Amino acid sequence: MDSARDKLAKIIIEAETLCELDYVDLKGYEYWGCGIDMVPRSWKKENKMRANFAKHPNQSHAINCDADAEEKIVEHGIGKKQSIRSILENTPGLSPSSLALIEKREHIGTSSDLNNKTTRSFYNSDNKNKALNTDVEKKSRRTANTIRPICRAFINFPYDRNMSLSIPGIEGDNYIKIFKALSKDKIEVYTKKKIFYSSLLLWGKINYNDDLLTIPLTAGIWINKKPDCTYKIKVDWSTWSKAKKTRLRNEIKLAQQDARQLKKEKRNKDNAWIFFIGEQDKENFDIFHVNDNRLICAIIGRIIYP
Ligand SMILES: [Zn+2]
């Protein structure tokens, strides 16, 4: 699973945000549906696997828990053929309703302090983040803390892009209005902030140094089937930890490799998509600046427009 609920703070967090924490409590997470323990994995290793949560092998979800059903909906692509709005309205995991970036957690207690009623966990964020801790809320759509689950929902549920969505700083109240594909044949000035997306330039070099990672995109101007002036994202990562840098670089590199492989297999409709929230450069309109790793992600998939 890509997310689990923090037992103390009672909020659902994305596995990839674990690498932001000073301390990861191995016993601090549970599945929101039925409350079984979820163990954080791969959050610090510089390996190929994305950070995730897994249940103990000898434990299973409660019979009435939605966890398996949620995975099946995505796996079987049910939402790619028709609207599944009623399901999305009633499951927290699939289609986030908003984005709220959680500021770094102050490490105060651990799960072993759970019985101690005076132990509190603090987030420097507004109270909106502290949703989903009641039984009623357990069954409703949730807030995401990176754009990834939101982007995944955009790909997975094309018939439900009219579902509500709220992103701080972006105009628009649903998925259709908030997402925007970068222009495929020109360099445009974008006056409104969106979650922009484009496929990754598969044979473009991904340059990086200590301060900057440059991600080449396919959107933009092509002449004679060659990229002439295409958009690129400059990630200012000068203040990031080494692990965080490696993680994003690997993610982009793997997405590029996987998509090249798909092309070889003639599965041309699947692509490596880069989604991001960034600032367009004031002089060079083909450049976008991103500096927060929670606001950029690569996802392999097929985007359809019903
Ligand atoms: Zn469960």
Residues whose N, C-alpha, C, O or C-beta is under 5 A from the ligand:
A	BS01	ZN	Y31 G33 C34 H61 A62 C65 A67
